[in-house]
Every structure is written in C-alpha cells, then in structure tokens.
Amino acid sequence: MQTITTNTEARVYMMGFLVNHGTGLPDSLVAAVQLLMAAASPVDQMVKVAELLYASKDVLNNEARSLAGSLAAFCAENYWHGLDVDDRGHKIKKAMMRDMGEPAPTGGWPAPADDPEPSPQFAHSTAQEITPVDVAPLQAVVEPS
C-alpha cells in the first residue's frame, strides 16, 4: 500500500489508478470515481473517492483497495472530513490491507465485523457487479447548490 504525503501525490495516484487499473472495475464505479475527481477541492476529491471505493469494497481489485486505504489514511492524518474521528481512515486502511491479503501485523487484523460502516452518502448494495451508480446524487456532492 502506498504512503501518500502530499495532495499532489494523491492526485497523481488517483489519475494513475484510473489509467492503469480502472478497467478491472465496473464501468459505473469508474464513472463515479471520475466524477468525484472533478470536484474543485482536492480534499473533497480524496475523501470522497476513498469513501466511495470503501463503500464498494466487495467489487474492488487490489489496486483499488490500495488506493482506498492510502487515501483514507492520508485524509485521517490531515483531519479531513471526519476520517480522523474514531481513527476511521486508518481502520479503512487496515481493512483494505487485510482484504488484499497482506501479512497480518502483530496482534492480527481486526475482524471484518469491526470494520467501519460505509459512509451512508456512498453506501449501496453490491453483488457481483454494482447496479449502475446514479450519478445525480454524486453530481450534487461535487457541485453543491
């Protein structure tokens, strides 16, 4: 999992992910990530992409899990949009690392039942493929009235 230290690194990581690994995800999820990356605020981009990917964790490839965890941890370390509250961002990172099959740290991984709940703003049910994401609510998130 990549350690992000600057907004620029995060933005490059997100763009590189879409170019190199987006094809392994449902088209509707890729479209939603692209839409969220169009937000004017880089902080909003990072937080919302992390939360969307985490809410879609059942259909992610390891590259998407790595992006979600890296972004969530970086946002938590910078106290952005509540990802620092109850250590949510770092818990998301640990869940993504566990789901990637990374070796467990001393003491083991937290149980999946202890993972943070997906953000209600981005939560949806997923089966084998995400039902096409309705981008209208996401558009409102990116471009609030």
DRENPA-3360 file (N, C-alpha, C; in nm, 2 decimals, always signed):
BEGIN
1 = MQTITTNT = +0.09/-0.12/+0.00/+0.00/+0.00/+0.00/+0.09/+0.12/+0.00 ~ +0.06/+0.22/-0.08/+0.14/+0.34/-0.10/+0.11/+0.44/+0.01 ~ +0.22/+0.50/+0.06/+0.20/+0.61/+0.16/+0.20/+0.74/+0.08 ~ +0.09/+0.81/+0.11/+0.07/+0.94/+0.04/+0.11/+1.05/+0.14 ~ +0.19/+1.15/+0.09/+0.24/+1.25/+0.18/+0.20/+1.39/+0.13 ~ +0.15/+1.41/+0.01/+0.11/+1.54/-0.04/-0.02/+1.52/-0.12 ~ -0.09/+1.64/-0.14/-0.21/+1.64/-0.22/-0.17/+1.60/-0.36 ~ -0.06/+1.65/-0.41/-0.02/+1.62/-0.55/+0.00/+1.47/-0.57;
9 = EARVYMMG = +0.07/+1.41/-0.47/+0.09/+1.26/-0.48/-0.04/+1.19/-0.49 ~ -0.14/+1.24/-0.41/-0.27/+1.17/-0.41/-0.34/+1.19/-0.54 ~ -0.33/+1.30/-0.60/-0.40/+1.33/-0.73/-0.33/+1.24/-0.84 ~ -0.20/+1.24/-0.84/-0.13/+1.16/-0.94/-0.17/+1.01/-0.92 ~ -0.17/+0.96/-0.79/-0.21/+0.83/-0.76/-0.35/+0.79/-0.82 ~ -0.45/+0.88/-0.79/-0.58/+0.86/-0.84/-0.59/+0.86/-0.99 ~ -0.52/+0.95/-1.06/-0.52/+0.95/-1.20/-0.45/+0.83/-1.26 ~ -0.34/+0.79/-1.20/-0.27/+0.68/-1.25/-0.35/+0.55/-1.23;
17 = FLVNHGTG = -0.42/+0.54/-1.12/-0.51/+0.43/-1.09/-0.61/+0.42/-1.20 ~ -0.68/+0.53/-1.24/-0.78/+0.52/-1.34/-0.73/+0.47/-1.47 ~ -0.61/+0.53/-1.51/-0.55/+0.49/-1.64/-0.50/+0.34/-1.64 ~ -0.44/+0.30/-1.53/-0.38/+0.17/-1.53/-0.46/+0.05/-1.48 ~ -0.56/+0.08/-1.39/-0.63/-0.02/-1.32/-0.78/-0.01/-1.32 ~ -0.83/+0.10/-1.38/-0.98/+0.12/-1.38/-1.05/+0.01/-1.46 ~ -0.99/-0.05/-1.55/-1.06/-0.14/-1.64/-1.10/-0.27/-1.56 ~ -1.04/-0.29/-1.45/-1.08/-0.41/-1.37/-1.20/-0.39/-1.28;
25 = LPDSLVAA = -1.27/-0.27/-1.29/-1.38/-0.24/-1.21/-1.51/-0.22/-1.29 ~ -1.62/-0.23/-1.23/-1.75/-0.20/-1.30/-1.74/-0.06/-1.36 ~ -1.79/-0.04/-1.48/-1.79/+0.09/-1.55/-1.86/+0.20/-1.47 ~ -1.97/+0.16/-1.40/-2.04/+0.26/-1.32/-1.95/+0.31/-1.20 ~ -1.87/+0.23/-1.15/-1.78/+0.27/-1.04/-1.67/+0.36/-1.09 ~ -1.62/+0.33/-1.20/-1.51/+0.41/-1.26/-1.57/+0.55/-1.30 ~ -1.69/+0.55/-1.35/-1.76/+0.68/-1.39/-1.78/+0.76/-1.26 ~ -1.82/+0.70/-1.15/-1.84/+0.77/-1.03/-1.71/+0.83/-0.97;
33 = VQLLMAAA = -1.60/+0.75/-0.98/-1.47/+0.80/-0.94/-1.43/+0.92/-1.02 ~ -1.44/+0.91/-1.15/-1.41/+1.02/-1.24/-1.49/+1.14/-1.21 ~ -1.62/+1.13/-1.18/-1.70/+1.24/-1.14/-1.65/+1.30/-1.01 ~ -1.62/+1.22/-0.91/-1.58/+1.28/-0.78/-1.44/+1.34/-0.79 ~ -1.36/+1.29/-0.89/-1.23/+1.36/-0.91/-1.24/+1.49/-0.97 ~ -1.36/+1.53/-1.02/-1.38/+1.66/-1.08/-1.41/+1.76/-0.98 ~ -1.43/+1.73/-0.86/-1.46/+1.83/-0.75/-1.35/+1.93/-0.75 ~ -1.39/+2.06/-0.72/-1.29/+2.17/-0.72/-1.19/+2.15/-0.61;
41 = SPVDQMVK = -1.23/+2.09/-0.50/-1.14/+2.08/-0.38/-1.06/+1.95/-0.39 ~ -0.93/+1.95/-0.38/-0.86/+1.83/-0.38/-0.89/+1.74/-0.25 ~ -0.92/+1.81/-0.14/-0.96/+1.74/-0.02/-1.09/+1.66/-0.05 ~ -1.18/+1.73/-0.11/-1.31/+1.66/-0.14/-1.28/+1.54/-0.23 ~ -1.20/+1.56/-0.33/-1.17/+1.45/-0.42/-1.12/+1.33/-0.34 ~ -1.02/+1.35/-0.26/-0.95/+1.24/-0.19/-1.05/+1.17/-0.09 ~ -1.12/+1.25/-0.01/-1.21/+1.19/+0.09/-1.32/+1.11/+0.02 ~ -1.38/+1.18/-0.08/-1.50/+1.11/-0.15/-1.46/+0.99/-0.23;
49 = VAELLYAS = -1.35/+0.99/-0.29/-1.30/+0.88/-0.37/-1.27/+0.76/-0.27 ~ -1.20/+0.79/-0.16/-1.18/+0.69/-0.06/-1.31/+0.63/+0.00 ~ -1.40/+0.72/+0.03/-1.53/+0.67/+0.08/-1.61/+0.59/-0.02 ~ -1.61/+0.63/-0.14/-1.68/+0.56/-0.25/-1.62/+0.42/-0.27 ~ -1.49/+0.42/-0.28/-1.42/+0.29/-0.30/-1.45/+0.20/-0.18 ~ -1.44/+0.25/-0.06/-1.46/+0.17/+0.06/-1.60/+0.11/+0.06 ~ -1.70/+0.20/+0.02/-1.84/+0.15/+0.02/-1.86/+0.05/-0.09 ~ -1.77/+0.04/-0.18/-1.78/-0.06/-0.29/-1.68/-0.17/-0.28;
57 = KDVLNNEA = -1.63/-0.19/-0.15/-1.52/-0.29/-0.13/-1.54/-0.43/-0.18 ~ -1.67/-0.47/-0.19/-1.69/-0.61/-0.24/-1.66/-0.63/-0.39 ~ -1.64/-0.52/-0.46/-1.61/-0.54/-0.61/-1.47/-0.49/-0.65 ~ -1.39/-0.45/-0.55/-1.26/-0.38/-0.58/-1.16/-0.49/-0.61 ~ -1.07/-0.44/-0.70/-0.94/-0.52/-0.72/-0.84/-0.47/-0.62 ~ -0.73/-0.54/-0.61/-0.63/-0.49/-0.51/-0.58/-0.35/-0.53 ~ -0.57/-0.31/-0.65/-0.52/-0.17/-0.68/-0.62/-0.07/-0.62 ~ -0.75/-0.10/-0.64/-0.85/-0.01/-0.58/-0.85/-0.01/-0.43;
65 = RSLAGSLA = -0.83/-0.13/-0.37/-0.82/-0.14/-0.23/-0.70/-0.06/-0.17 ~ -0.59/-0.07/-0.24/-0.47/+0.01/-0.21/-0.50/+0.16/-0.21 ~ -0.56/+0.20/-0.32/-0.59/+0.34/-0.33/-0.69/+0.39/-0.22 ~ -0.79/+0.31/-0.20/-0.89/+0.35/-0.09/-0.82/+0.36/+0.04 ~ -0.74/+0.26/+0.08/-0.67/+0.26/+0.21/-0.57/+0.37/+0.22 ~ -0.49/+0.40/+0.11/-0.39/+0.50/+0.11/-0.46/+0.64/+0.13 ~ -0.56/+0.66/+0.05/-0.63/+0.79/+0.06/-0.70/+0.81/+0.20 ~ -0.76/+0.71/+0.25/-0.83/+0.72/+0.38/-0.73/+0.75/+0.49;
73 = AFCAENYW = -0.62/+0.68/+0.49/-0.51/+0.71/+0.59/-0.46/+0.85/+0.58 ~ -0.43/+0.90/+0.46/-0.38/+1.03/+0.44/-0.48/+1.14/+0.48 ~ -0.60/+1.12/+0.45/-0.71/+1.21/+0.49/-0.72/+1.21/+0.65 ~ -0.71/+1.09/+0.71/-0.72/+1.09/+0.86/-0.60/+1.16/+0.92 ~ -0.48/+1.15/+0.86/-0.37/+1.21/+0.92/-0.38/+1.36/+0.91 ~ -0.46/+1.41/+0.81/-0.48/+1.55/+0.80/-0.61/+1.61/+0.85 ~ -0.68/+1.52/+0.93/-0.80/+1.56/+0.99/-0.91/+1.61/+0.90 ~ -0.92/+1.54/+0.78/-1.02/+1.59/+0.68/-1.15/+1.51/+0.69;
81 = HGLDVDDR = -1.26/+1.59/+0.69/-1.39/+1.54/+0.67/-1.42/+1.42/+0.77 ~ -1.37/+1.42/+0.89/-1.41/+1.32/+0.98/-1.34/+1.18/+0.97 ~ -1.25/+1.17/+0.88/-1.18/+1.04/+0.87/-1.08/+1.02/+0.98 ~ -1.06/+1.12/+1.06/-0.98/+1.11/+1.18/-1.06/+1.06/+1.30 ~ -1.19/+1.08/+1.30/-1.28/+1.05/+1.41/-1.28/+0.90/+1.43 ~ -1.26/+0.86/+1.55/-1.25/+0.71/+1.58/-1.15/+0.64/+1.50 ~ -1.05/+0.71/+1.44/-0.95/+0.65/+1.36/-1.01/+0.58/+1.24 ~ -1.12/+0.64/+1.18/-1.19/+0.58/+1.07/-1.09/+0.55/+0.95;
89 = GHKIKKAM = -1.02/+0.65/+0.91/-0.93/+0.64/+0.80/-0.83/+0.53/+0.81 ~ -0.77/+0.51/+0.93/-0.67/+0.41/+0.95/-0.74/+0.27/+0.96 ~ -0.86/+0.27/+1.01/-0.93/+0.14/+1.02/-0.97/+0.10/+0.87 ~ -1.01/+0.19/+0.79/-1.03/+0.16/+0.65/-0.91/+0.10/+0.58 ~ -0.79/+0.17/+0.61/-0.67/+0.12/+0.55/-0.64/-0.02/+0.60 ~ -0.66/-0.05/+0.73/-0.63/-0.19/+0.78/-0.73/-0.29/+0.71 ~ -0.85/-0.25/+0.70/-0.95/-0.34/+0.63/-0.91/-0.37/+0.49 ~ -0.86/-0.27/+0.42/-0.82/-0.28/+0.28/-0.70/-0.37/+0.27;
97 = MRDMGEPA = -0.60/-0.35/+0.36/-0.48/-0.43/+0.36/-0.51/-0.58/+0.39 ~ -0.60/-0.60/+0.49/-0.65/-0.74/+0.52/-0.71/-0.80/+0.40 ~ -0.80/-0.73/+0.33/-0.87/-0.78/+0.21/-0.78/-0.80/+0.10 ~ -0.66/-0.73/+0.09/-0.56/-0.75/-0.01/-0.48/-0.88/+0.02 ~ -0.49/-0.93/+0.14/-0.41/-1.05/+0.17/-0.27/-1.02/+0.22 ~ -0.26/-0.89/+0.27/-0.13/-0.85/+0.33/-0.10/-0.93/+0.45 ~ +0.03/-0.95/+0.49/+0.06/-1.02/+0.61/+0.00/-0.95/+0.73 ~ -0.05/-1.02/+0.83/-0.11/-0.95/+0.95/+0.00/-0.89/+1.03;
105 = PTGGWPAP = -0.03/-0.78/+1.09/+0.06/-0.72/+1.19/+0.06/-0.80/+1.32 ~ +0.15/-0.76/+1.41/+0.15/-0.83/+1.54/+0.01/-0.80/+1.60 ~ -0.05/-0.91/+1.65/-0.18/-0.90/+1.71/-0.29/-0.93/+1.61 ~ -0.26/-0.94/+1.48/-0.36/-0.98/+1.38/-0.44/-0.87/+1.33 ~ -0.52/-0.90/+1.23/-0.61/-0.80/+1.17/-0.73/-0.78/+1.25 ~ -0.79/-0.66/+1.25/-0.93/-0.65/+1.31/-1.03/-0.74/+1.24 ~ -1.12/-0.79/+1.31/-1.23/-0.87/+1.25/-1.31/-0.79/+1.15 ~ -1.35/-0.85/+1.04/-1.44/-0.77/+0.95/-1.56/-0.71/+1.01;
113 = ADDPEPSP = -1.61/-0.77/+1.11/-1.73/-0.72/+1.18/-1.70/-0.59/+1.26 ~ -1.57/-0.56/+1.28/-1.52/-0.44/+1.35/-1.49/-0.33/+1.25 ~ -1.50/-0.36/+1.12/-1.47/-0.25/+1.02/-1.57/-0.14/+1.03 ~ -1.53/-0.02/+1.00/-1.62/+0.09/+1.00/-1.73/+0.07/+0.89 ~ -1.85/+0.12/+0.93/-1.96/+0.11/+0.83/-1.93/+0.20/+0.71 ~ -1.97/+0.16/+0.59/-1.95/+0.26/+0.48/-2.03/+0.39/+0.50 ~ -1.98/+0.49/+0.45/-2.05/+0.62/+0.46/-2.19/+0.61/+0.40 ~ -2.29/+0.65/+0.47/-2.42/+0.65/+0.41/-2.44/+0.72/+0.28;
121 = QFAHSTAQ = -2.35/+0.82/+0.26/-2.35/+0.90/+0.14/-2.31/+0.82/+0.02 ~ -2.23/+0.71/+0.04/-2.18/+0.63/-0.07/-2.22/+0.49/-0.06 ~ -2.29/+0.45/+0.04/-2.33/+0.31/+0.06/-2.43/+0.27/-0.04 ~ -2.41/+0.15/-0.09/-2.51/+0.09/-0.18/-2.49/-0.06/-0.17 ~ -2.59/-0.14/-0.21/-2.57/-0.28/-0.21/-2.49/-0.32/-0.33 ~ -2.40/-0.42/-0.31/-2.33/-0.47/-0.42/-2.34/-0.62/-0.42 ~ -2.35/-0.67/-0.54/-2.35/-0.82/-0.55/-2.22/-0.85/-0.64 ~ -2.24/-0.92/-0.75/-2.12/-0.94/-0.83/-2.08/-0.81/-0.90;
129 = EITPVDVA = -2.18/-0.73/-0.93/-2.15/-0.60/-1.00/-2.23/-0.49/-0.94 ~ -2.18/-0.38/-0.94/-2.26/-0.26/-0.88/-2.37/-0.23/-0.98 ~ -2.49/-0.21/-0.92/-2.60/-0.16/-1.00/-2.55/-0.03/-1.05 ~ -2.58/+0.01/-1.18/-2.53/+0.14/-1.23/-2.55/+0.25/-1.13 ~ -2.44/+0.32/-1.10/-2.45/+0.42/-1.00/-2.52/+0.54/-1.06 ~ -2.62/+0.59/-0.98/-2.69/+0.71/-1.02/-2.60/+0.83/-0.99 ~ -2.55/+0.89/-1.10/-2.45/+1.00/-1.08/-2.52/+1.13/-1.03 ~ -2.65/+1.14/-1.04/-2.72/+1.27/-1.00/-2.69/+1.30/-0.85;
137 = PLQAVVEP = -2.70/+1.21/-0.76/-2.66/+1.24/-0.62/-2.52/+1.28/-0.60 ~ -2.43/+1.21/-0.68/-2.29/+1.24/-0.67/-2.26/+1.38/-0.73 ~ -2.33/+1.41/-0.84/-2.32/+1.54/-0.90/-2.35/+1.65/-0.80 ~ -2.45/+1.63/-0.71/-2.48/+1.73/-0.61/-2.37/+1.74/-0.51 ~ -2.30/+1.63/-0.48/-2.19/+1.63/-0.38/-2.07/+1.71/-0.44 ~ -2.05/+1.69/-0.57/-1.94/+1.76/-0.64/-1.97/+1.91/-0.65 ~ -2.09/+1.93/-0.69/-2.13/+2.07/-0.72/-2.25/+2.11/-0.64 ~ -2.23/+2.13/-0.51/-2.34/+2.17/-0.42/-2.40/+2.30/-0.47;
145 = S = -2.54/+2.31/-0.45/-2.61/+2.43/-0.49/-2.58/+2.54/-0.40;
% end
